[in-house]
Amino acid sequence: MRDLKRVLLFGMGTALAGCGGGGGGNQMAATVPGTLVGEIMLTGSAPAIQVTLVSESSSVDLVGEWRSELENLAGAEVAVRGKPTGQPREFQVSSYEIRSIAGERPLVGTLAERDGELWLDGNESVRLVSAPAGLRNQLGAKVWVLGRRMEGGVHPQTYGVIRASRE
């Protein structure tokens, strides 16, 4: 029983720490301390557009080196890791993971050409079969792809550019 109480108290403390503490500003769904999960939304108007992570209970504006990539993921469900900046409703992102786009888990990576074939190099390297010309024109870009797995690779059905090629 003592061990169960320790586990429960540790779990409660971990959950509270991950939600950003008491009273509001940064309380969101957290999977581990310093991780927030929600949908990316663009808020405000030009030139002051904010990249906002929205959960069922709250929202925070995302800042840091990953902001421009996250801006290109509007509508996606993501998990962001980082910490509150100290400013109300602001979260400094140190890394992120795309959980879903249109309800599906996307493949994410950099487009490369090898032996005349298009490949997506990410956590796994996947050959892209019958890729549309618009995707083929993005060599070197970081992209997400939703598609149908088939023998010999993945047939892309939908894709988006996360970061343009650095060329």
Phi, psi and omega in degrees: 000319179300318179296321178298317178298318179299315180297315180297315179296319178298315180299318179295317179296319179296315180297317179294319179298320181291337181272359174092012174090189188278151163089016167124266195334307186247024180278117179214175175297126180237137177263324173216162180307134179082008179241130176240145181235134177182191180258138178281127177230147173261127183235162181087193179222157183301140005268009185254049179285135179252144171265115188242135174262121185244128173246183179297331188253344186195182176209151176222149174274135183263135180227165176117186187296339182267000185304314184295323176293317180296327177300327180279003181247025179307130180095345180277151171269126182228159169248124178249140177248145181161216182204156175298147181275343187104341174276146179304132174058034181233135185229125178275116183271128176257338175194167179209162177221133176279120179274315179199153172228125182053035177081003180239151176279117182277159166275140182228136177177190180257136180281133179221156175246128177226124179053040177078005179247151180269131180234148173251112181260110179218224175302329172225151175269129183230132175282134178261119186262132178054045180290141178295155182302322180300324177284318179301330181284000184256024181310133180088351181275153171271125185224164167247148182223133168248133182193183183258123175288136178214171179301127178093358178151206181238133175267106182296133176249328178215147178207165175209150180269124178269317178216126180297159177303145181273005181285000000 
